[in-house]
Amino acid sequence: MGGGRGSAFARLGGVGALLLLACGLSNSKETKDMARMGTRAEALHDDTKEGRLHARPQLLSVGAPERGLRSLGLGGRRDGLLYVPKGYQAGQPMPLVVMLHGAGGNASHALSPWRMLADEVGLLLLAPESRGPTWDLISEEGFGSDVAFIDQALAYVFAHYAVDPGRIAIEGFSDGASYALSLGVTNGDLFTHVVAFSPGFLETAARRGEPKLFISHGVKDEVLHIDPCSRRIVPRMEGAGYAVRYREFDGPHTIPDDIAREALAWFLAP
């Protein structure tokens, strides 16, 4: 779903090394003062406002909890889900995908594209839920509480499961796709791949690393129209030097099964 887009677009402007707009609405905003005030807490707060994630894969010091589907137990009413495939072994690091729902969605919705394939291919799936009805970047507040919660969720996963640092993706649909693109490019030193199904826009203060991008969009999408959205995003990302696989399909605002499978195969390819 694409609710809440207008407030985000009204805030977009030239805020750093890379900023891409879509869906035909744009305005300027002042660049945030990046001066640090001398304390670690303040620095981390500033980094959160800029969309920075700090959690990283690590050597495990504890055994893994149970396999299968489980709640994160981190966020109260709006929490999230973690799926650990049956074949997980602590000595064999697995690919990880952070999966982001659309506006008004939840973790179960987020997992749906790849949940049934996770055991087959060996895939850790993390689906954090936004603090509000949709992701903070789409609201008036910009990056903030959702970044902090995703960082907390990633820290938990990295502390309990062996994750392959060469296969970490962030994926999303609709508002979740816009957020995945924005966080993925901002944190390209963590995410190796970004998958965006029917995104609306991308906003970032800085780009790091060179994550590979997979973007799809339906030509009959009436929620986030393809021309001002993906057909603007893709050439600009390619022009900025990113490797992009782009798929258009003859359909509405959805994720076709064949597109979902292609994106997963692309992520897991050697």
Secondary structure, DSSP 8 states (H G I E B T S, - for coil): --TTHHHHHHH----SS--B--TT-------------SSHHHHHHHHHHTT----------S----SEEEE--SSTTS-EEEEE-TT-BTTB-EEEEEEE--TT--HHHHHTTTGGGHHHHT-EEEEE--SSSS-GGGSTT-SSHHHHHHHHHHHHHHHHS-EEEEEEEEEEETHHHHHHHHHHHHTBTT-SEEEEES---B--S---B--EEEEEEETT-SSS-TTTTHHHHHHHHHHTT--EEEEEESSSSS--HHHHHHHHHHHH--
